Amino acid sequence: MTMARGQASTETIIMLAITLGVMLLLLISLLGVGTTTTNTYETGITRAFTDTLAETAEQVWRQGDGARDRVYVQIPDSVTSITTNGSSIVLSRDGGQAVHVRTLAFNVTGNLSANRSGYWATVERAGGIVVIRPIE
């Protein structure tokens, strides 16, 4: 009888170890899905922000010299810098790890701050460029 009890105990321990192993694998898998979902969400917000800014600049460009519009700038939390260089609007996320670039058919310049959360900005066509600057 002691042999049967010992064997039952060993089998129980083996079954518990297998169950814990499977649960650990499921947990690791679920954590990976959560990280991917968060990254996809942050990428979507960053892309939407860049597209809104670029579409406003394109609209002002089409209206001609002296045209002006306002846009509310809601900076996603993960954005660390906003650069307007030549014909591009560039947003860097997470210390430059992920970048979203929107290239325009004209030159754009500006000084938007990624340190501020939400604020209004003026988008104005002045000569051959579009200038984007925060409203103080």
ZIZI-V124456 format. One record per backbone hydrogen bond with DSSP energy under -1.0 kcal/mol. CO is the residue of the C=O (numbers start at 1). NH is the residue of the N-H. E is the energy in kcal/mol with one decimal. If there is no record, write none. Layout:
((CO,NH,E) (CO,NH,E))
This chain:
((1,5,-2.2) (2,6,-2.4) (3,7,-2.4) (4,8,-2.3) (5,9,-2.4) (6,10,-2.3) (7,11,-2.5) (8,12,-2.3) (9,13,-2.4) (10,14,-2.3) (11,15,-2.5) (12,16,-2.4) (13,17,-2.3) (14,18,-2.3) (15,19,-2.5) (16,20,-2.7) (17,21,-2.2) (18,22,-2.4) (19,23,-2.4) (20,24,-2.3) (21,25,-2.2) (22,26,-2.3) (23,27,-2.3) (24,28,-2.4) (25,29,-2.1) (26,30,-2.5) (27,31,-2.2) (28,32,-1.7) (29,33,-1.7) (30,34,-2.1) (31,35,-2.0) (32,36,-2.1) (33,37,-2.4) (34,38,-2.2) (35,39,-2.3) (36,40,-2.4) (37,41,-2.3) (38,42,-2.6) (39,43,-2.4) (40,44,-2.2) (41,45,-2.3) (42,46,-2.3) (43,47,-2.5) (44,48,-2.4) (45,49,-2.3) (46,50,-2.4) (47,51,-2.7) (48,52,-2.3) (49,53,-2.2) (50,54,-2.6) (51,55,-2.9) (52,56,-2.0) (53,57,-2.0) (54,58,-2.6) (55,59,-2.2) (56,60,-2.3) (57,61,-2.4) (58,62,-2.3) (59,63,-1.4) (64,67,-2.0) (67,125,-2.5) (69,123,-3.1) (71,121,-2.5) (73,119,-2.0) (76,79,-1.6) (78,94,-2.5) (81,92,-2.5) (83,90,-3.3) (85,88,-1.8) (86,108,-3.5) (87,104,-3.9) (88,85,-2.0) (89,102,-2.4) (90,83,-2.9) (91,100,-2.5) (92,80,-2.9) (92,81,-1.3) (93,97,-1.1) (93,98,-1.4) (98,93,-3.2) (100,91,-2.5) (102,89,-2.3) (107,130,-1.9) (109,132,-2.7) (117,75,-3.0) (119,73,-3.8) (120,135,-2.8) (121,71,-2.3) (122,133,-2.2) (123,69,-2.3) (124,131,-3.5) (125,66,-2.2) (126,129,-1.1) (129,126,-2.4) (130,109,-2.6) (131,124,-2.6) (132,111,-1.4) (133,122,-3.2))
